[in-house]
Amino acid sequence: MKRNTEPTANVADRPPGLDGLPVIGSTLSFIRNPLDFVRSIGEYGDVVRYVAFGREFVVISDPELVETVLVSRDNEFWKGEFESRLGDIVAPDGVFYAEGSDWRRQRSLLQSLFTPKRIEAYAADMVDETVRMTDGWTDGTIVNVREELSTFTLGVLTRSLFDLDLEDERADVVVRMVDALGEYVDAEMLGVRSVLPSWVPSKPERKFDRAMADLDALVESLVHEHRESEGESDDLLSLLATAEYPDGTTPSPNEVSDQLVQFLVAGHETSATALTYTCWLLANDPEMQRRLAREIETVCGDRNPRIDDLGSLTLSEAVINEAMRLYPPFPFIHRQPHESTTLGGYRIPPESTLQLPLSSVHLDDRWWRNAESFRPERWLPETEQNGNWKCDRPEYAYFPFGGGPRHCIGMRFAMTELQLSLAAMIRRIEFEPVTESLGPTWKVSLDPGPVKLRIRTRDR
């Protein structure tokens, strides 16, 4: 990637950037292709500003500065107005968008629900759902894996969050909300509506409001059921419904609903997206797919993978890491300074939105040798030792789950699901490419669009 080699700026200087069109700045360029647009302005340097959606964005592409924002000086920044718009739409009382003492209170409570022991209780469901999905695929058929994996991850979450099976009619409320949210966010935040006045009628907004009201009613009913029940359950709703803060209070039904909606949106979208790209990449690399199948056979033999196999499935983990490097499910993280500050020698005012572009940093050839190539072996310990695919790089040259105190609370759950489901799939079937190329677009996540692959069943 070409970089500005000008001397370090004076502290009083504003970052270099694009002027764009009058009034709307670079909004249209960003909407047309946000990933290419943000990556293209990297030629101006590691701290670059542009205007879109009526606000100034400052793109931070230096991993050391990413670490500064997320970790070492994280108390100087908050989620920001741009990213909080999604929170206002989805879950205003949830932990993802809470700030200050509210965030610390919620994070502490929720962290206790994502312990290794809790995740172990969900692992069997993850494998069971994978087996159920692959058993429905016959040899030679072509499947849209984006749709199939979206249904799969929603099934895992519906069981682990609500203890509902997707065949349960109540689960249809969850499915309708997730579908409506995707349409609404696409239109409200990233589509043409994002530059229109808020009073302009919106069909996606009305559809989402109806679906969200139905989900709120379902959660309130389920919370009441769980609080009245004398039985024990490990689903997240049950744990939240009966949890207590240190002062003895319990989460309100609205707060429980918002936490669950956030986990639904984040867990459903990120896992389905990451798995889709992983399967497509493997379909286009038959040798890597064979190596992966051999590892799974060696570790698991004639049984399905279990959670205690994860430490031995090193290539499986490497494949997933490499897929998320090339196609991070959430391509941007946003922050906003509480007050005027400096980053990389540039002055950043409090009204600026910092944009941390995973989609650019993960493909920067300063940190990644053959950056745009799918090479899972770069993640293996033996490769690290001989340096075949390793460049010396800062820690935050790769940050698919964010970082610092506000790193993704479901990271361990997600990696367990990704690794177990991939191993369970590749043990039973192999993929052949049908969709030749992808055109990722930024919606709720980095949507690959329809991805069709041919299924070949394995003799076991």
N, C-alpha and C positions, 0 to 999 in steps of 0.2 A: 504494500500500500504506500503510495507516495505521501510524504510528510513535509510540512513546512519546516525549513531549517533556519528560520530567522532567529536572531539572538533572543534570549529570555526577555519577556516583557517587563516593563516597570510595573510596580504593584498597582499604580493608579490606572493602568491601561484596562480597557474593556477587551474581551476576546475578539479575534477576527471572526468574520462571518459573512452571511449572505443578506443582501437587502431585500430581495424578492420583489413581488409586485406591490403597488400601492395598496394600503389597507389590509389585504389578505396575506401579504408576505409570501411565504413558500407553502401555504396551505394546500394548494392544488398539486404541487409537486410531491408533497408528503402523502397525500391521499392516493395518488396514482401508484406509487410504489415506495412505501416508507423505508423498507430495508435498503434498497438501492440508493435512495435519496440520502439517508443518514450516512451510509458508507462512503458515498461520493464526496461528501463535504469533509471527510477525513483528510483530504489533501491540504486543507488549511491548517491542520495541526491537531493536537490532542485535546484542545479546549476550543470549541467552535460554537458560535451562536447563530441562530436563525429565528425567524418569526413565523408562527403558524397558529391557527385557531385563536387569533387575537392575543397571543402571549409569546414571550421570548423563551426559547429553549436554548440551553447550553449543553452541547454534547461533550461528554467526558470519555475519552477513549484510551487513556493511559491507565493500565492496571494499578499502578501505585496510587493514582488519584481516586480510582474506584474504591480501593481499600480505605483511603482517607475518608471518603464519604460514608461508606457502609460500616466501617469498624472504628478506626482510631479517633475520628472526630464525629461519630454518628450523632452525638447529642446536639450538634449544631444544625441538624437537618430534620425535616419531617417529611411525611409522604407527599405533601404538596397538594395544591388545588387541582391540578390536572388529574392526578391519579385518584384523588379523593372523590372526584365526580363519579367514578365507577363504584366507589364505596357507598355513595349516597343512593345510587341506583340499586345496588345489590343488597348491602347489609350494613347500614349505618351504625348499628350497635355491635358489630363484630370486631374481633381482635386485629384483623388485617389492616383496618383503617383507624383504629383507636390511637390516641396519643397520650403521652405523659403517664400519670398515675392510673388512668383507666386501662391503658395498654398493659402496664406492668401487672395490674391486678388480674386481668383476663389471661395474659400469657402464662402467669404462674399457675393458674388453675388448669389451663388446657395442657400445659407441658406434662402434667402428671397423667394425662390420658393417652400420651403417645410414648410410653415407656416400652423398652424391648419386649417385656412380658405381654403387654397389651397387643403389640403388633404381632407377636407370635400367635395370639389367639385368632387373628384375622388371616394368617397365612394359608391355612387349609382352605378357606373360602376362596382365596385368590386362585389357587390351583384348581379347585372344583369348578369355578366359573370358566377357567381357561379350557379345561377338558370338555365341558359342556359345549363351548363354542366350537372347538375343533372337531368334535364328534359330528357336528352338523355340516362339516365340509367334506365333500366326496372327491375322490381322485379326478383330476383334470378340470374341475370347475374353476371358474373365474369369480373371485369375490372382490367387492369393494372393501378393502381392509379398513379404510377410514370409518365407514359406517359400522362394520362388525366390531372393531375395537372400541368405538365410542359406546356401543351398547354393552360391551363387556365391562369396561371400566365403570360405567354407570351401575351395572349390576353388582360389582364388587362394593361400590360405595353405598348403594342402597341397603345391602346386607350389613355392612360394617357400621354405617351411621344410624340406620333406622331399624335394623333387623327385619326388613321387608324383602321378599323375593320380587323380582321384576314382574312375575306373573300375578302377584297380588294387585287387585284393582286399585288399591291405595297408592301403589308405586307409580301409577299413571300420572298422578298429581306431580310427582317429582320429575318425571320425564317431560311433561308439558312445560313446567317452569324452566328447565334447562334449555329446551328448544326456544322458548319465547325470549329468554335472556340473551341468547346468542344473536337473535335477530335485532333485539333492541339495542344492545351495545354496539353492534356493527353500524346501525343507523345513527344512533345518538352521539357516539364519540368519534367515529372514524369515517362516517359517510357524509353525504351532502348535508344532512340535517345538522351536522356539527357546526356549520357556519350559518344556520338559519336561526331566527328568533325562537325563543322557547315556547311562545304561544302558538306557533304553527302546529296544526293537528298532526298526530303521529299514530298510525295504525299499530306499529310495533310496540309503542308505549302502552296503548290501551290493552293489547294482548298480554303484555308482560304484567301489567297491573292486575288483570283478572287471574292469571296463573299464580302470581305471588300471593294474592289474597287466599286462593285455595290452599297453597302450601302452608301459609301461616295458620289457617284453620286446622289443617292436618297435624302440624307440629303441636299446636296448643292441645289438641285432643290426645295426641300420643304422650305429651308431657304429663297431662292429667292421669292417663292410664298408668304410666310408670311410677308416678309418685304415690298412687293408691295401691300399686301392686306390692305384694310381699316377696315376690320372687326376685332372683338376681339375673342380670343380663349384662353382657359385655359390649353391647352396641353403644356408640358414642352418645346417642340421644338419651339412653338410660343413665349413663354416667353423668351427663350434664344435668339431667333433670333432678338427680339426687345429690349433686355436688354442693359443697358449701365454701364460701369465701372465709378467710380467717375471722371476719367479724360475725360469722354465723348466718349471714344472709345467703340466699340462693339465687342463681340466675333467673331473670324473668323469662316468661315464654317468648317475648320478642328477642331477647338476647340469645336464648337457646336457638331460636329459629335462624337468627342472623349468623351465628357460628356455624350451624349445619349448612346453610346456603353457601357460605364461603368455602367450606371444605368440599361441597358438591361441585362448585364451579372450578375451583383450583385443582382438586384431585381428579375430577373427570376430564377436564380439558388437557391438563399437563400430561397425564399418563397415556391417554388415548393418542395424543399428538406424538409423544416420544416413541411409543410403540409403533405407530404407523410409519414414521421415518425409519425406524430401526428395521422393520420388515422389508421396506422398499430397498434400503441400502444392502441388506443381505441378499435379496433377490437378484441384485445386480452384481454380487460378488460371490459366485458359487463356491469358490475355494474357501473363503472365510466361513460360509455357511456349513461346509463339510467339517472344517476344523471345530466349529462350535458344536456340531452334532456329536463329534467324537468325544469332546470334553464332557458333554452331558451324559453320554453312554458310560464313560469311565466312572463318573462320579455317582450317577443314579442307578446304573444297571437297568433292571427290568421294572423299576417303579417310578412313580412321579417324583419330581423334586420336592424337597422339604426345606424348611427354613434353616436347619442346621447344615444344609449343603452349600449355603451361600458363600462361605469362606473358601470353598474349593472351586466354585464356578468363576474363576478369575477372568476367563475370556468372555463369558457372558456379561460380566460387569464392564469389561473394557469396551465391548460392542455398544452397550448402552451409553457409556460416557462419550464415546466418539460420535454417536448419533446426536446426542444433546449438544455436543460441541458444534457440529455442523448446522444443526437445526434446533436451537434452544426454544423450548415450548413458549416461554415468555421472552420475546426478543429485546424488550426494553424494561429497565427499572427507572422509576422517577423519584426524585427528591427535590426539596425546596429549602433554601437556608432560612433560618429564623430571622436572621439579620444579615446585613452586608458582610461578606467574607471574601477571602482570596483562595483561589485554587490554581496551581501551576503558574503563579505569578500574576494572575488576572483577577480583577475585581468582579465579584458576582453580587448583584443587588438582591434583596430578599424577595422581589417579585419574579425573579427568573426561575424557570423549571429546569433542574438538572436532568439530563437524559443519559443513562448509562447503557450503552448499546451492546448487549451480549452478542448480537448478530454481527457486529463489526469486530469487537475485541477477539472473539473466538476464531476469527478467520484472518487475523493479522499475522502476516508472515514474519514479523519481528519475533513472535513468540511461538509460532508453529511452523515446523518444516513441512513443506508440501501442504500448506494450510487447507486447501480446498479438496484434498484427497481423503477418502474414507480409509483410515489406517488404524483399526483398533489396537494393533500391536504396540502402538506408541504408548499405551497405558499399562503394558505388562512390565513387571519388575525386571525381567531379564532384558527387555528393550531399554529400560531406563539405564541399565548398567552399560550396555554397549553403545548407546547413543544413536542407534539407527534412525529413530524418529523423534528424538528429543532435542529441543532447543532449550537453552537456559531461559527460564521465564519466571515472572513474578507469580505469586499465588493467585492473584485475581485476574490472570489471563483466562481463567475459566471459572464461571460462577453461575451455573444454571439455577441454583436455589438461592441466589442472593448471597448475603453474608452478614456477619456481625450479629448484634442482638436480635435483629429482625429477620434473620434467615428463615426460610420456609419451615414452619413448625411441623409440617407433614413430610419432611425430606426422607426420614427413615422409612416411613410407611410407603412412600412412592418408590424408593429404590428397591424395597422388598418386593413390591408388586411387580415392578418392571422386570426384575431379575427372575423371579419365580415364573411369571407368565411367559416370558421369552423362552426359558428352559423347557417349560411344559409344552409350548407350541413346537419348538424345534425338535423335541424328542418324538413328536407324532407326525409332523408334516414338514415339507420344505416348500419354499416359495420360488416361483419363476416370474420374471418381469412381464408385465403387459403394458402398464403405463410407462412410457419411455422417459418422460421428464416431468419435473414438478415445477409449479409456480406458486411458491408459498406467499400467502397474504396475511397481514396482521389483523386478526379479529379479536376474539377473547384471548386466543392463543395464536401461535404461528400456524395457521390453517394450511395444510398441504393441498386441499381440495380432494376430489375423488382419486383414490389410489387403487387401481385394479391389479391384482396379482393372481397367477394361476397356482392352484394347490396340487401338490403331489404328496400322497400319503406314504409313510414309511412302513416297511415290514418290520415288526417288532417281535 
